[in-house]
Amino acid sequence: MKPADRSALPAVSDMPAERCLAHGPGVLTDAELLAAILRHGRSGEDVLSLSRRILRDHGPLRELMRSSPEQLVSISGIGRARAAMILCSAELGRRAAVPEPDRPLLSDPDRVAQHYMGRLSGLPHETFVVACLNTKNRLLRDCVLFQGTVSETVVSPREIYREALRCGAARILVLHNHPSGDPTPSRADMDVTKRIAKAGEMLGIPLVDHMVIGDGTYISFLKQGYL
C-alpha cells in the first residue's frame, strides 16, 4: 500500500491553535482566528480554506461576529454548533471589553429607576425589560423581551429565565412601564410577579425586584413589600 502523502497536510506548528499557544493570539490572521474557533474543516475543504471563504463571502470579521444566529446557520460550512461557538466567542469578547466598575450598579430601587426612567417613561405601549445581574448587583445585560398594547403585556417566565441563563445571571430584576403614567401595579402585574419569582426560586436565580415605571415616577415591588 502506498504511504499517504503528508506533504499537503499542515504541520502541527502551522495549525492556528498551536501558533496561538506558541506565539500568542496576536500573531494570527483573522482567518486563523476563525479557524481556531471552528477547529475542523469539512470534506474537500480544510479549516483555513473554510475560514478564508467565509470571511471573503460574509466578512469582514467584525461584521461576521455581529451576525444573528439565523445568518450564521445559513452560511455553508457553519451549521448550528459552529454558529453557537462563534456567537459565544463574540459575547466573551464583548463582556471582557466592559470593565467591572463600568457596569451599572443596580443595588437599590432608586439606582434602578435612575438608570431606566428615561428609557421607559412616556412610551406609548407597555414594554417589559429583564435586567440580568451578577452576584454584586452589577448589570450584565438587559433586553426588551415583551411589548404589548397600552393595557396588556403577555409575559412568559420561561422566556425571562432563558435569557437569564443565557447570560449567566446570578439574579434578575424586571421592569415595565405604564403608558397611562400611573405606576400603580395592576392585579395582572401582581400575578405575573408571583409566577416569575416562583420560577426563579426553582432555578436558583432570584427575582430581586419588579419595578413599574410611570410618568417620572415608579413603584418598586421590593420597596412595597410585595417581594
C-alpha positions as CSV (number, residue, x, y, z in Angstrom):
1,M,0.0,0.0,0.0
2,K,1.3,3.4,-1.0
3,P,2.0,5.6,2.1
4,A,-0.2,8.7,2.4
5,D,1.4,11.9,1.1
6,R,1.6,14.1,4.2
7,S,3.2,17.0,2.4
8,A,-0.2,18.5,1.8
9,L,-1.1,18.4,5.5
10,P,-0.3,21.4,7.6
11,A,2.5,20.9,10.2
12,V,1.3,21.0,13.7
13,S,3.2,24.2,14.3
14,D,1.3,25.8,11.4
15,M,-2.1,25.0,12.9
16,P,-3.8,28.2,14.2
17,A,-4.4,26.8,17.7
18,E,-0.8,25.7,18.0
19,R,0.5,29.0,16.7
20,C,-1.7,30.8,19.2
21,L,-0.2,28.8,22.1
22,A,3.3,29.2,20.9
23,H,3.3,32.8,19.9
24,G,0.1,34.4,21.3
25,P,-3.2,35.1,19.5
26,G,-2.0,38.5,18.3
27,V,0.1,36.8,15.6
28,L,-2.9,35.1,14.0
29,T,-4.7,36.5,11.0
30,D,-8.5,36.9,11.0
31,A,-8.8,33.7,9.1
32,E,-6.6,31.8,11.5
33,L,-8.5,33.2,14.5
34,L,-11.8,32.0,12.9
35,A,-10.1,28.6,12.1
36,A,-9.1,28.2,15.7
37,I,-12.8,28.6,16.7
38,L,-14.1,26.3,14.0
39,R,-11.4,23.7,14.7
40,H,-12.1,21.4,11.7
41,G,-12.8,21.8,8.0
42,R,-15.1,19.6,6.0
43,S,-14.8,17.2,3.1
44,G,-12.7,18.8,0.4
45,E,-12.1,22.0,2.4
46,D,-9.6,22.3,5.2
47,V,-10.4,24.6,8.1
48,L,-8.2,27.5,6.9
49,S,-9.7,27.4,3.5
50,L,-13.2,27.3,5.0
51,S,-12.4,30.3,7.2
52,R,-11.0,32.3,4.3
53,R,-14.0,31.6,2.2
54,I,-16.4,32.6,5.0
55,L,-14.6,35.9,5.6
56,R,-14.4,36.6,1.8
57,D,-18.1,36.0,1.3
58,H,-19.5,37.1,4.6
59,G,-16.9,39.2,6.3
60,P,-15.1,41.2,7.4
61,L,-14.6,39.6,10.8
62,R,-16.3,42.4,12.7
63,E,-19.5,42.0,10.7
64,L,-19.4,38.2,10.9
65,M,-19.2,38.4,14.7
66,R,-22.3,40.7,14.7
67,S,-24.3,38.2,12.7
68,S,-27.6,36.8,14.0
69,P,-27.9,33.0,14.7
70,E,-30.0,32.7,11.6
71,Q,-27.5,34.4,9.4
72,L,-24.6,32.2,10.7
73,V,-26.5,29.0,10.4
74,S,-27.3,29.8,6.7
75,I,-23.6,30.1,5.8
76,S,-22.3,27.0,4.1
77,G,-19.9,25.1,6.4
78,I,-21.0,26.6,9.7
79,G,-24.3,25.0,10.9
80,R,-25.8,25.2,14.3
81,A,-22.9,24.0,16.5
82,R,-20.3,26.3,14.8
83,A,-22.8,29.2,14.9
84,A,-23.0,28.8,18.6
85,M,-19.2,28.7,19.0
86,I,-18.9,32.0,17.0
87,L,-21.7,33.7,19.0
88,C,-20.2,32.6,22.3
89,S,-16.8,33.8,21.3
90,A,-18.2,37.2,20.3
91,E,-20.1,37.5,23.6
92,L,-16.9,36.7,25.5
93,G,-15.1,39.5,23.8
94,R,-17.9,42.0,24.4
95,R,-18.1,41.1,28.1
96,A,-14.4,41.2,28.6
97,A,-14.3,44.6,27.0
98,V,-16.5,46.1,29.7
99,P,-14.5,46.7,32.9
100,E,-16.4,45.7,36.0
101,P,-16.6,49.2,37.5
102,D,-18.2,50.4,34.3
103,R,-21.1,48.0,34.7
104,P,-24.1,49.9,36.2
105,L,-24.6,49.1,39.9
106,L,-28.3,48.3,40.4
107,S,-28.2,47.7,44.1
108,D,-31.4,49.5,45.1
109,P,-34.7,50.8,43.6
110,D,-33.5,54.4,43.3
111,R,-30.5,53.4,41.3
112,V,-32.6,51.2,39.1
113,A,-35.1,53.9,38.5
114,Q,-32.4,56.4,37.6
115,H,-30.9,54.0,35.1
116,Y,-34.2,53.1,33.3
117,M,-36.6,56.1,33.8
118,G,-35.5,57.9,30.7
119,R,-35.7,54.7,28.6
120,L,-39.2,53.6,29.7
121,S,-41.1,56.7,30.8
122,G,-43.5,58.1,28.3
123,L,-43.6,55.1,25.9
124,P,-47.0,54.7,24.1
125,H,-47.1,50.9,24.7
126,E,-46.1,48.6,27.6
127,T,-42.5,47.5,27.3
128,F,-41.2,44.7,29.6
129,V,-37.4,44.6,30.3
130,V,-35.4,42.0,32.1
131,A,-32.1,43.0,33.6
132,C,-29.5,40.3,34.3
133,L,-27.3,40.9,37.3
134,N,-24.1,39.4,38.7
135,T,-23.5,38.5,42.3
136,K,-22.5,42.1,43.0
137,N,-25.8,43.5,41.5
138,R,-23.9,44.9,38.5
139,L,-25.7,44.8,35.2
140,L,-24.6,42.0,32.8
141,R,-27.1,42.7,30.1
142,D,-30.7,43.8,29.7
143,C,-33.1,43.4,26.9
144,V,-36.7,44.1,25.9
145,L,-38.5,40.7,26.0
146,F,-42.1,41.7,25.5
147,Q,-44.1,44.6,24.2
148,G,-47.9,45.0,24.4
149,T,-50.8,47.3,24.0
150,V,-51.4,50.2,26.3
151,S,-53.2,47.9,28.7
152,E,-51.7,44.4,28.5
153,T,-48.3,42.7,28.0
154,V,-48.0,38.9,27.7
155,V,-45.1,37.9,29.9
156,S,-43.6,34.4,29.9
157,P,-41.3,33.4,32.9
158,R,-39.8,30.8,30.6
159,E,-38.5,33.4,28.2
160,I,-37.3,35.6,31.1
161,Y,-35.2,32.8,32.6
162,R,-34.0,31.6,29.2
163,E,-32.4,35.0,28.8
164,A,-31.1,34.9,32.4
165,L,-29.4,31.5,31.9
166,R,-28.0,32.6,28.5
167,C,-26.1,35.5,30.1
168,G,-25.1,33.6,33.3
169,A,-27.1,35.8,35.6
170,A,-26.9,35.3,39.4
171,R,-30.2,37.2,39.9
172,I,-32.6,39.3,37.8
173,L,-34.9,42.3,38.1
174,V,-37.7,43.1,35.8
175,L,-39.3,46.4,34.8
176,H,-42.2,47.6,32.7
177,N,-43.9,50.9,32.1
178,H,-47.5,52.1,32.3
179,P,-48.3,54.3,29.4
180,S,-51.0,56.0,31.4
181,G,-48.3,57.5,33.6
182,D,-49.7,55.9,36.8
183,P,-47.2,53.2,38.1
184,T,-49.8,51.6,40.4
185,P,-49.4,47.8,39.9
186,S,-52.4,46.0,38.4
187,R,-53.7,42.7,39.5
188,A,-52.1,41.2,36.4
189,D,-48.8,42.8,37.5
190,M,-49.0,41.2,40.9
191,D,-49.9,37.8,39.4
192,V,-47.1,37.7,36.9
193,T,-44.6,38.8,39.5
194,K,-45.5,35.8,41.7
195,R,-45.0,33.5,38.7
196,I,-41.6,35.0,37.9
197,A,-40.5,34.8,41.5
198,K,-41.6,31.2,41.8
199,A,-39.7,30.2,38.6
200,G,-36.6,32.0,40.0
201,E,-36.8,30.1,43.2
202,M,-36.8,26.8,41.3
203,L,-33.8,27.8,39.2
204,G,-31.8,29.4,41.9
205,I,-31.8,32.8,40.1
206,P,-33.9,35.0,42.4
207,L,-36.1,37.9,41.2
208,V,-34.9,40.8,43.3
209,D,-37.4,43.4,42.2
210,H,-40.2,44.3,39.8
211,M,-40.5,48.0,39.0
212,V,-43.3,49.7,37.3
213,I,-42.3,53.0,35.6
214,G,-44.8,55.8,35.3
215,D,-44.5,59.4,34.2
216,G,-41.4,60.5,36.1
217,T,-42.2,58.2,39.0
218,Y,-42.1,54.5,39.8
219,I,-43.2,51.8,42.2
220,S,-40.9,49.1,43.4
221,F,-42.4,45.7,44.5
222,L,-39.4,45.3,46.8
223,K,-40.0,48.7,48.5
224,Q,-43.7,48.0,48.8
225,G,-43.1,44.6,50.4
226,Y,-44.7,42.6,47.6
227,L,-41.5,40.6,47.2
